[in-house]
Amino acid sequence: MNDKKFKTILYAILGVATFITILVGLISRSGVQSWTFRIIYALMCLVLLVDAIRRLRPFSLRRLPLAVMQLGLVIALAGGAIGSQMREEEELKVFEGSKESFRNLSVTLNDFIMDVYPNGRPKRFASDLVVRTADGKESSGIIEVNHPLSVGGWKIYQYDYDSEAGVDSAYSVLGMVREPLQGVMFAGILLMLAAAVLLLMTSPGIDNKTKPRRNGWQWIIWGCAMVALIFFLFTVLSPQIVSKMPVPALQSPWFAPHVLVYILAYAMAAVSAILSIRLLVARKERREAIGLSACDAFARAAFAFITVGMLFGALWAERAWGGYWSWDPKETWAGITWLAYLLCLHVREKSPEAQRAALWLYIFAFLCLLMCWQGINLLPSARADSIHLY
């Protein structure tokens, strides 16, 4: 297949995958169970895998990051899709002082522990457990949100308690999870993290015929930097970031790096979007003089930081709830944003002459990021079942 035909197929598949994921993000995550969604994502994985292989021949360091990124994505998605069919997850209610049998395990709850803030909100809830396997091996410990216990091939998570009784809850609700291919997904995540680092270390594989003039766009960069600073401060000063009473799910070592990396992504994406608007309103000759190099650099950095932030969130989710990805509205829009920036990078690399299309795509990707950041709070689907609204 020639490059032109393959490029068209790649753009089409990425565009359709982004569109159908937007529908899932706007309406309901149950859409991921449809055959239409699964077929489109399977085709996307196939096309991205072929593109990753094509990037390695001939080998070029500039083409390597996206090859590794796409290979990691395919491994993670394949592991997740197959693993979801093999995944076993059940809730187990255990009363204090009693023992419950579960598959090859017996679980005894010695004590349910709960601390609350002065306003009554849960500060911490945990279970002091003794778990025995069928062959007599015993494990004990205190599990809580973000601190599961691995026993006999199962991971035990702290899910819930008697919310009406609060600190007087007589039982604990445990999540019993076993997912054989979780290691495959973890390998894909590691590859994507490595690719994000490579993206920041290498220059774009784009042939820009013109170089930006020193005095033509520097003031724009300074203006964008100020906007990025405002964006940074707005995020840092938001109530859930500085809250002195975080819910148990937010009490994790992943919290700080996840938020910090996303703040950097917001800043880079904001600069890229504002530069894109500036270039779109400029006359053709002026746009050619300014060039797209700064826009490309900021968008590339934004994509790298979005990747790291999203994957840090996935690793955090596994520790808290037992799975890397659940198609929660927040996660879905993070995925939409990631796909939009991936499409941007492909268009800039494979169609350097399509400058206006690339500029519009940069703006569209930034709008997706804004939707992920704050817009989902307005969605009925998010207010109904999102675990990211605290």
N, C-alpha and C positions, 0 to 999 in steps of 0.2 A: 504494500500500500504506500502510495507516495505521500510526502509530507503534507501537502495541501489538503488532501482528503482526510488524513488522520487528524489534522488540526481542526477541521470542521467538526468531525465526530467528537473530539475531545471537548470543544467549546459547547456543543449541543448537550452532551451528557452532563457536564458540570453545571450548565445553566438549568437543565431540567431537574437535576438533583437538588440544586439550591431552591428552585421554585417549589418543589413538592415538600421540602423540609420547612419552608416558610408556611405552607398550608398546615403542616403538623403543628408548628409553633403558634399559629393563630387560632386553630380550632381545637384539636385534641391530640394528645400523644398516642391515642389508640390507633391512629393512622399508620403507625410504624408496623402494625401487624398485617396490613393489607398486602396483597401480592404485588400490586402496582409499585408500592414503595420498595419492597424487597427486590423486585426485578431491576428497578432503576439503580438501586445501590449496588447490586451485583454487577450491572453493566459498568457503573462508575469505577468499581474496584478493578474490573478487567482492563478498562481503558487506561487507568492510572498505572496499573502494573506494566502494561505494554509500554507506556510512555517512560516509566522508570528504566526499563531495559534498554529502550532506544537511547536514553540519555547517557548510558555507559559506553556507547559505541559511536564515535570515538570518545575515549575518556577525556573529560574536562573537569577541572576542579570547580569551575563556575556552575556547571550543570549537575554536580553531585548532590548538593543539598536537597533539591526537590526530588531527586531520584530516591534518596534515603527516606525523605519525608513520606513520599507516596508508598514506598515499600512498607514502612512502619504502619501507615494507616491501613493498608490492605491486610496486614497480619493482625492488627488489633481488631478490625471489623470482622474478619473471618473467624478469629478466635471468639469474639463476642457472639456472632450469629450462631455458630455451632455450639458454643458453650451454653447459650441460653436454652438450647434444647436438652442439654444434659444437666442443667442447673437444678439443684434441689434446695428449696427454701420453705421453711415452715416456722410458724410461731409456736412457742411453747410457754404456757402459763404455769409458773411454779409458785406454790405458796410457801411462806416462811416455815422452816422446820420440817418440810415435807420433801419427798423424793418422787421424781417423775421419770418414767422410762421413755427413751426416745431412740428408736432404731437399735444401734449397738451401744448406746450410752445410758447411764442413769445419772440424773442431775438432781443434786440436793441444794436447796437454797437455805444457807445458814442464817442470812440476814439481808434484808433490803434496806439500803442506806439512802437517805435523801436529805439534802440541804436546800434551803430556800433563801432568796433575798428578802429584805425587809418588806417589800411589796407583795410577797407571796409567790413570785415567779420561781420556777425551779432553777437552782444554781448547779446542782449535781444530783444525779441519781445513779445508783450502782447496786450490784448484786454480789454478795459473798457466796461463791459457789464451790462445791466439791463435785467433780465429774469423774465417773469411773467407766472404763471401757469393758467390753464383754470378756476380754482376756485378763481383767483384774488391774490394769494400769490406772493409776489415780492422778488427777491433776486438780489443783485448787488455786483459787485466786479471786480477786475482785475485778469484775468487768464493769465498764461504764461506756458511755458514748465516746467514740474514738479510741477505745482500748478493748478490743475483742480478745477472746481466748481460743486457741487452736487445740483441739483434742480429737483424736481418732479420725482424722480426715475431715472433720467439721470445724467451722468457725462459729463461735457463739458470740452474738452481739447483744448489747443492751438496747432493746427496742422501746419498751413502754412500761407502764405501771397503772395502778388504779388512780386515775387522775382526779376522781371525785374525792377519794380519801386523802390524796396528797402524801404528806409525810407519814401518815398512818396506814399507807397502802400495805395490805397483807400479802400481796403477791407481786411478782415481777414477770414481765413479758419479754422473753428471750427470742432472738432471731437465730435459727439454726440454718446455716448456709453451707452448701458444698457445691463448688464449681470447678470441675476437673481441668478446664482449659484456661483458668485464670492466669497461669504462667505464660501462656501464649500471648494473651492481651498485654501482659506486663512487658514482654519482649518487644511488642510493637510500640508501646509507649516509650520505652528506652530509645528505640531507633528514631522516633519522632523528636524526642528531646535532643538527641545528638544532631539531628538535621537542623533544628532551630539554632543551635550553637554555630553550626557551619554557615547558616544563612547570615549570621551577624559577622562572620569572619571573612566572607567572600563577597566580591562585587557582583552586581547583576550581570547576567549574560545578555545584555542589550547593546546593540550598536547604535549609539547616539551620534548623529552626524554633526551636531552642533554642541558647543559647550556654553554653559550659562555665563553671561557677562557679570563681572564682579559687582558693578554698581546697579544692575537691573533688578536684582531680586533680593539683595541682602536685607533691605528694610522689611520685606515680606517675611523673611525668616525670623527677624526679631519680633515682628508682630505676632507670628504664629507661636513663638516661644512664650510670649506673654499669655496667649490664649491657653497654651498647654499648662502654664503655671496656675492659671485660674481653675482649669479643669482638675489639676492635681489637688489644689486646696479644697475645691468643692467635694471631691471624693473623700479626702482625708477627714474633713470636718463633718461628713454625714453621720447621723446619729448611730447607725449600727456599727460604724468603725470605732467610734470613741466611747461607745456605751460602757459604763462601769458595771453593767449587769448582763453580760452576754449569756445567751442560752447555752446549754451544754454542748450542742453541736459546733458552736463557734470557739470552744475552748480546745484548740488544736494547734500543734506546732506548724501545721500547714497554713494556718490562717494568714500570718504575716507575709510569707513569700507569695502566696496566691494573690493577695490583694495588691502587694507592691508591684508585682510583675504586670498585673492588669492595669494598674495606674500608668505605668510606663507605656503600655500598649495604647491606652487612651490618648496619651500625649502625642505619641508618634503618629497615630491615625488622624488626630485632629490637625496636625501640621500638614500631613499629606492631603487631607480633604480641602483645607483652606487654600493651599497652593493650587490644587486642581481647579477650584472656583476661580482663582486669580488668572490661571492660564486659559480657562474657557472664555472669560470675558475679554481677554486680550485679543488684539487683532492678529491675523495669521502670521505676519512677519515678526511681530513682537513675540508671539508664542514660540516661533522657531528660534528666535534669538535667546529667549530665556531657557528653553529646553525643558525636558522632563526629568533630568537626572536627580534633582533634589526630591521631587515627588516620588520617584521610584525608590530612592534610598530610604525615605521615611516610611513608605508603605511596606517595603521589605522588612524593615526593623519592626514595624507594627505587627506584621504577620508572625515573625519569630517570637515576639513577646506574647502575642495572643495564643500561640501554640503552647508555650511554656506555662502560661497562666491556666489554660484549659486543662492541660495534663496534670498540673499540680492539683487542680480541683478534682480530677478523676482519682488521683491517688488518695486524696483526702476523703472522698466519698466512699472508697473501699474500706477505709479504716472506720468510718462512722456508720455506714449503712449496709456494707457487705457487697457492693458492686461498683465498678468503675463508672458506669453510665446507666441512667434510667430514663432518658428522654423526658426529664423534667423540663417545663417551659424555659427555665433559665439555661439549662444545658443545651436544649434544642437551639436557642438563639445564639449561644456560643458556637455551636456547630455551623449554623447558617453564616455567621460572621467569618468563620474560618474558611468555609467553602467559597465565600465571596472574594476574600483576599487571595485564595489559591487561584481562582479564575483570573483575577487581576494580573497576577504574576505570569500566568501562562500567556495571556493576551499581550502583555508588554514584551515578553521574550520571543514569542512566535510571530507576532504581527506588529513590529515596531513602527510601522507606518500608520497604524490605526490609533493615532494619538487622542483624538477627541473621544473615541469609544473608551479608551483606557481611563481618561479623566472622569468620565461619567461613572465608570465602574468603581473608581476610587471613592467617589462621593457616595455611591450606593452602598459600598462596603462599610463606610463610616456610619451611615444611617442604620445599618444592621447592628453595628456595635453600640450605637446609642439605644437601640431597641433592647439589646441584651442588657445594657447597663441599667436603664430606668424604665423603658417603655413597657416591659412585661408587667410592671406593677399595675398597668391599666387593663390588662387582659383578664376577662372573667375566668378563663381556663387556668391562669396562673393563680388567681386569688382563691380558686376552689381547691387545688391540690398541689401547689408548688411547695416543696420543702425548703426553698430558698427565700421565702418571705417570712421574716422573723418579727 
